[in-house]
Amino acid sequence: MPEESNFESGPGQYEEMRLLAEAFSGLQSMVAVIVEHRLELLPGEAADELSSAWNCSQKAFSQLAQELRVLADTPRSAKAGARRDAITHTLLEDHQLLGPVGHAKRSLLGRLRSAFYEYWNSIPRTDEKRHAAAHFAIETCEAGASIAGSIGGALGGAVEEALLLIKQSLSVRLQRGH
């Protein structure tokens, strides 16, 4: 018989799932800003590719956040959906996306996203500020990809891949020195 989780079930756990859903919604918003302003942040050929890829990927971000919100409203005793790759309470606990480690991951993601916006929204937007914003976007995408990868399944994998693509595209631009 599997060992029971040491994680306390209760309102705190459901709030954490809601906060995880909000973290992915915030990440989706940040990526939308990057895609909208891609010509300022990416080399020419990557800008169009990223736009096309985002059109295919943004639905996965929304669905992932929605599944986490639904899970936050679902009693632990309820059976997981028929999907084999369904997100479950146990999966989130086992991959340390809840509890103290989960809090640290969400907090890091929030700080990195805030740093991106701090530079991005600073007017006038100089090359130095664009460079700093891109640096924090890269770090945010890497942290978000790690969390999405921990969730796994089709949605987690799709979000992870989209974030890694954005990270790589931004990295190329910074390495070129543009």
N, C-alpha and C positions, 0 to 999 in steps of 0.2 A: 504494500500500500504506500503511495507517495506520502512523503512527509509534508505536513501542513506548513504553510508559510508563516513566518514569524510576524509578517506585516499585519498590523491592526486593521481590521475591516471597520469601516464606519464613515461618518461624514467627511473626515479629512481625506480619505482615499478618493472619494468621488470628486471632491474639490480639486484634488491634484490632477485627476483625469481631465477635468474641465480646463484647468490651467495649461495642461499639455495641449489640449485642443486649441486654446487661445495662442499658444506659442507657435503652432503650425499656421494658424491664420495670420499672425503677425509676420511670420517668415514669408508666407505667400504674398503679403502686401509689399514687403521689401523687394522680393523678386520682381513683382509687377513694376515697381519704380525702376529697377535696373533695366528691365526689358523696354519700358517706355522711353528711357533715356539712354538706350544702348549705344547710340552713336557717340555719346560723350565718354563712354566707359570701355568700349570694345573696339578691336581692330575691324576694319570695314567688312571683310568677308564673314567674320564671326557674328556681326550684328544681325544680319538677315537670317543666318542659321539659327541663332538663339531665339529670334522672334517666332520662327516656325516651330521650333522645339517647344517653346513655352505654350503655344496654342494647343499643343497635344498634351502637355504635362499639367497645366493648371487645374484641370478637372481632378487629377489625383490628389492635389493639395486639399482641395475643397472636400473631397470624399473622405480623406484621412481625418481631417478635423471634424467632420460630421460624425464619423464612426466613433471617434473618441468622445464627442459630446453625448451621443446615444449611450455609449457604454457607461459614462458617468451617471446617467439617469437610470441605469439598469441594475437591479439588485444582483448581488454577487451570486445568489442562488439560482438565478435564471440561466437556462442552458444557452450556450453560445450558438450563434447562427449555424446554418447548415454548411456554410463555407468552411473548407478545411483550413484556410488561412485567415480565419476571422480573428480580430483583435480581441483578446480576453483580459480579464483582470489579472489572471495568473501570468500571462505572457508579459504584461507590463511590470509586474512585480519581479519576475525571474530575470528580466533584462535591466533591472534597476532603473526603471523610468518613473517609479513612485518612491516615496520615502525620502530619506536624507540625500541619497545619491541622485535621485530624480529631481529633487529640488535644486541641487547644485547644477545639474545639466540645464534645467530650464532657466536658472538664474544667469548662467554663463551665456546662454543663447540670447537672453534679453539684454545683457550688458553689451554684447557684441553688436546686436542690431541697433541699440541706442547710439553706440559710437559711430556706426555707419551714418545714421541720420544726423548726428551732430555735425559731421563734416559735410554731408551731402546738402543739408538745408542751410548751410552757412553761406550767406550772400555777401559779396560776389563769389561765385563758384570758380575758384582759380584752379590751375593745373595741380598745384600742391594739395588742395582740398579734394579734388577728384581722385588723386593718387591715394590719399589717406582713406577716403570713402571706399575705394576699390579694395584696399587692403582689409578693411573691416568687413566688407561684403564677402571676401574670400574666406575669412575666419568664420563668419556666421554661416556660410554655406557648408563649410567643413563640419562645424558642430551640428548643424541641422541634419546633414547627411548621416552622421554617426547615429543620431537619435532615430532617424527614419529607418536606418539599417537595422537597428535593434528591434524595431517594431516588426520589420520583415513583411512577408506576404506581398501580394501584388501591389497594394497601395504604398506600403512602406518602401518597397523596391523602386517603384516609379518615382516617388518623391526623392529618394536617395540619388538615383541616376540623374534627375533634373538638376539637383543641387551640385552634384559633382561636375556636370557639364558647365554650369555657370561658373563654378570655382575655377575650372581649367581655362575657360575663355577669358576670365578676368586676369588670371595669372599670366597668360600669354601676353596680354596687353602691358602688364607691369614689367615683364621681363624685356619686352621690346623698348621700354622706356618712353612710350607714348603717353 
